[in-house]
Amino acid sequence: MGDWLERNIIEPGKLPLLLALTSFILSFVVVRTITRMIKAGRGPFRNIAPGGMHIHHVVPGVVLTVIGGFGAVASGREGTGAAISAVLFGVGAGLVLDEFALILHLHDVYWSEQGRKSVEVVVLTASLVALVLSGFLPFGVNEVSEAEQSSRGAVIADVVVNFAFALFALVKGKLRIAVVGVLVPVVAIVGAVRLARPDSPWARRFYRRRPRARRRARKRADRHDARWRRVTRRLQDWIGGFSEPPPPSSPAS
């Protein structure tokens, strides 16, 4: 384990990224646990509301993210300063993204249906950072051979092609596939070549006069959503606590 950590994390300068990812996940888990206890009326925790004004944890999250971000820029990739900055940034990012839905809707939707977006964004962010930590680079640059790396044109061509596939997947209404495809090009390729979702810009533009393609797209989207919606919601319930009883008084966030 020590050799692996030294060879794959410390030597490449990825220790701050590992610390940031670990603190990001831990801060999310801790804050979700606390808010779920507040929601259920258990434990010593209560909402912070000085003077009657509720302070959402996105506020200290923004402060920690700013401090950690600027500290990381000033500290570089090595040393105690870089490690501390990475931890502060990870904790702050966890607090902020746990209330992503509040920022998106500019309304306290923490325990509502819209609040599930926060859990989705946190899981997606942690997955992408874990991919980067594992050695994946945007647009498959890490897959370019040494011979190709000597040619700037080959690298640029590879990036452009992979970016195009990710863009196609995005225009076809497959946001998650497009985002993951930035780091894993084969995922973007799959999203780019398959049928677009019926409500996507691609479908509105190119399926407008193709009723058969529209029907196939709608049928595939309905089948896909029916297959994965229940699994997704169960995972969100387990992580975010949405299936738990409502709070006895005011919603916690």
N, C-alpha and C positions, 0 to 999 in steps of 0.2 A: 504493500500500500504506500509506504514511504517513497519507494523508488518511482512508482507511478505518479504520485503527487509532484515529486521533484521534476520528473521528465516531461509530464504533460501539462502541468499547471504553473509551477514556479519558474522553470527555465523559460518558457514562452512568454512570461509576464502576465499570466491569466489569473494570478491570485486575487487581485482586486475584483475581477469579474466574478470569481467564485464567491468571494465574501459578499459582494453586492447581491448576487442571486440568492444565497443562503439567508441573508438578513431580510431580503424582499419576501421570501416565502414565509419565514418565521413571523415577520411583522403582520402579514396578512392573516396567518393562522391565529396569532394571539388576539388581534383586534376582532376577528370574527367570533372567536370564543367568548370574548368579553361582551360583545354586542348581543350574542345569543343568550348569555346569562342575564343581561339587562332585560332583554325581551321577555324571558321566562320569569323574571322577578326573583332570580336566585343569586346568591352571593353578595359581596359587599359593594359591587360596582354600581354606579349610577351615572346618568348623563351629566355632562359638565355644562352648567347653565348659569354663569355668573350674571347677576342682575336680570335674570329671566331670559337671557339670550343664549340659545343653545349653540355650543361650539362643536362643530363637526370635526372629526379627526382628519379631514382633508386639510384643515388649516395648519396644524403642526406638521402634517405631511409635506405641504408645500415649503415650509420653512426648512425642514431637514433636507429636502431635495435640493433646494437652492444652495444651502451650506455645503452639502456633500458634493454637488456638481462643481461649484467653484473651487472647493478644496481639491477635488480630483484633478482639475485642470492645472492648478498650481503645484500639485505634488508629483505629477508624473505617474509612472506605473510601478514604482518600487518604494519601499520604505514604510515606516509607521504611519506617516501622514497619508499616503495613498490608501493604506488599509483602513484607517479610521474614516476617511472620506467615502470609501466604497461602502462601508457599513452604514454610515449616515444616509447616503444616497439610497441604498437598498431599503432601509426602514421607511424613509420618506416616500419612496415610490410605492411601497406596499400600502401605506396609509392613503395615498392619493388615489391609486387605482381601485382600492376597495370602495371608493365613492365615485368611481368613474360615471356611473349613471346619474348621480346628482349634478356633476359638472355638465354632462351632456344635456340633461333636461332642465337645468337650473331650477330644480325642485327636489324636495326630499322624497325620493322614491326608493329608499334603501330596501324596504321589505316588500315592495310592490313587484308586479310582473316586470316592469322596466328595470328594476334593480338587479335582475339576473344578468344584465349586460356587464355589470361590474365583475362578477365571478368569471364570466366568459373572457373578458379582457385580461384578467389576472392569469388565468390558465394559459391563454395564448401567449402572453408576454413571457411567463416562466418557461414555456416550451421553446420559444424562439431563442431566449438567452441560453438555455441549456444546449441548443443546437450549436450556437456560436461557441460556447465553452467546449463542445466536443470537437470543434475544428471546422465546422461549416462556415463558409464565407459567402457574402451576397453574390448571387448570379453565377454560382459554381466556379468562382475563381480558383478555389482550392483543388479543383479537378483538372486544371490545366497542367499538361506535362511540362517537364523542365525545358524541352526543346521549344514548346510553344511559348513558354514564359520569356524566352530570349527574343521573341518577336512581339513587339508592342501591338502590331496590327492584329495578330491572332488573339491576343488577350481582349482587345477592344471588340473584335468580332464576336467572341464568345459571350462577353457581357451583353452586347446589344441583342444577340439572339435570345439569350435567357430572359432579358428584360422584356422582350417582345412577347414571349410566352406568358410571363407573369401579367403583362398588361392585357393580353387577350383573355386570360382567366378572370381578371378584374372586370373587364367590360362585359363579360358573359354572366356577371352577377355572382361570382364565386370568390368572395372577399377572403375567406379563411384560406382557401387553396392558393390564392394569389400571394398572400402574405407569407405563408410557409414556403411557397414556390420560389420566393426571392432567395432563400437559403438552400432549398432542395429543388433544383430545376426540374427534375423528373415529375414532381408533383404539379408544377405549373404547366408542364406539357400535357399531362392528363386533363387538367382543367380547361386548357385551351382547345383541345381537339374534341371534347365532348359537347353535347348539346348545351345551349345557354339556358339559364333559368328564364321562365316566361315573362318575368317582370324586369328583366335586365335591359340595359341600353342596346345590346346586341340583338336581342329578340325583337325589341320595338322597331329596330331599323331593318333587319334582314328577314324576319319572320312575318312581317306585316302582310305580304302577299303570298305567304306559304302556309295555308291553313293546316296542312298535314304536319309540318314542322312545329307549328304552334301546339297542336294537339299532343305530339310526342313529347315536346318540352314540358307541357303541363302535366302529362301523365307521369313522366320521369320525376319531376319535382315533387309531385304529391306522394309518389311511392317512396322517394328518398326521405322526405320530411316525416312521413308516417313511420318509417323504419327507425329513424334516429331521434325523433323528438322525445319519445319516452325515455330513451337512454340518457339523452342530454339533460332532460329535466330532473331525472333521478340523481345524476351526478351533481347538478347545481343544488338540488335540495340537500344532498349529503355535505357538500362543501360549504354552502352559504346558509343553510338552516331555514330555507323558505317554507318547508312543510311543517315547521314547528308551530305550536299554538300562538295566536296573536298576543301582543303585550298587554298586561293588565291595565295600563294607563295610556301613555303616549308612546308612539313608535320610537325605537332606539336607532341611532345611526352613527 
